[in-house]
Amino acid sequence: MASQKYDAIIIGGGHNGLVTAAYLARAGKRVIVLERRHVLGGAAVTEEIFPGFKFSVASYVVSLLRPEIIRELDLPRHGLEILPLDGTFTPMPNGDHLWRVNDHGKTRREIARHSRLDAEAYDEFGKTMLDMCRFVKPILNMTPPDPTKLSPKDIGKLLFLGKRFQGLNYEDKYNQVQLMTMSAVDYLDQWFETDVLKATMSASGIIGTFLGVRSPGTAYVLLHHYMGEIDGAFRAWGFARGGTGAISNAIADAAREAGVEIRTEAPIAKILVKNCKAIGVALANGDELFANVVSSSVDPNLTFLRFLEPSQLPPEFLEEVRRYKYRGSSGKVNLALDALPDFKAIPGPGAHLRGAISISPSVDYMERAYDDAKYGRYSRRPYIDMVIPSLTDPSVAPPGKHVMSCFVQYAPYKLAEGNWDDQREAFGDTVIDTIAEHAPNIKNIIIGRQVLTPLDLEREFGLTEGNIFQGELSLEQLFFLRPVPGWAQYRTPIDNLYMCGSATHPGGGIMGAPGRLAALEILKDFKRGAA
């Protein structure tokens, strides 16, 4: 049985775990990252599913990755290159379409085709959301305060937040409260009248949640996704050249340069605890590794319910962990194509295929998709967000061929009848049939298909119930409540055991902020001798 000693062991080689490792190593700590799979990245991974076709298998676009991480880890020097994703094209059943692009003037003219009032409102909406993003942005870089404690540090943070809110004008205060409490559609209804515009915009409010576009709380999720930025531009989205795995690989390269040891195919069997302190991990192969600190980038279910014994945790904490909601509702269909899809709304190839393609023709369509899921069925006509990254990055497909990534909602983890192993291909067929209503040639150009259900996301990527954010971004699971009230500062009831994944503040997406904030807290504990 092998045994080694490190300053820190990181469980999970997803992008957050790698960020934590990189920051700790840059501070002079001896760090090892242990990844269960054969490839790094967690859900931010690129894999060659069919010969010559490289897919961003799970996560597929980037926007939320924090600029300070890109800068501090010098990720461009390690190969990170973000290619802009130009707009969103929404085909409509009547043959019309909505096509918003990164050119503001063109987008205004496009919206004006549907409603002149909405074209005017779109400017004001963008300014308002930008103000809201600026208000929230510092919170993304803040370890959440604990309002139940009276420590000067926590009181200071609460006073800072209160002062910032008080500094808003009346209208911004009102908007902020609305965004934290309303549904995406109710909020958008106050701004716009065009159904297809509201439907497509509201889609950002349901990502990673088991909620509909009319469900309270989804307006905040819309804001969460609106906070994405590239080169300082809010609401900018893009592809990583080489797929999302290139992001993880760039972070891993920065970590290795700082001295991090990384092992793949190294599944964890349990976290070793002695005298209420984490002292290391036991691997599935029998090896034991010891460290002053263990930080887990996997979700609370795996960390606390699989890698630890119930007797090692306080009962009230365990109860909160068991109450934590995952409720995965998303699936993914990755397609290898022999040619480009031909949409009836805009026939032939063109710039409309270079951005996102959203099957979200109306608010009622979106809500009916949710109705299916509420009763334990995958949506018969789902919301689909598609991208064709090979148009922007030809390196991911053979010459003349294409990869197409389809994010699908809703696909509930818990089915009312049957199981996902039996219904996987029928679900894939439903997705293709839905696309075919808008692009009839799609069935004739598919030369390879990968269908991922929430069960597959759980099995392959360790995402409990297939939730892409390691837990819903619902209001009761945000900020100082994420993942467990009283334990939102990356520490756990077990000394020297930390959390650093998307289940912690500020949540999911290819953001890296949880990993960075956790590393900063760990380094504080090292400095004061508590780790």
Secondary structure, DSSP 8 states (H G I E B T S, - for coil): --EEEEEEEEE--BHHHHHHHHHHHHTT--EEEE-SSSSSBTTS-EEEEETTEEEE-S---B--S-HHHHHHTTGGGGT--EEE---EEEE-TTS-EEEE-S-HHHHHHHHHHH-HHHHHHHHHHHHHHHHHHHHHHHHHTS----TT---HHHHHHHHHHHHHHHTS-HHHHHHHHHHHHS-HHHHHHTT---HHHHHHHHGGGTTTSS--TTSTTHHHHHHHHHT-EETTEET--EEETT-THHHHHHHHHHHHHTT-EEESS--EEEEEEETTEEEEEEETTS-EEEEEEEEE-S-HIIIIIISS-GGGS-HHHHHHHHH------EEEEEEEESS----SSS-SSSGGGSSEEEE---HHHHHHHHHHHHTT---SS-EEEEE-GGGT-GGGS-TT-EEEEEEEE---SS-SSS-HHHHHHHHHHHHHHHHHTT-TTHHHHEEEEEEE-HHHHHHHH--GGG-TTSS---GGGSGGGSSSTT--SSB-SSBTEEE-STTSTT-SSS--HHHHHHHHHHHHHHHTT--
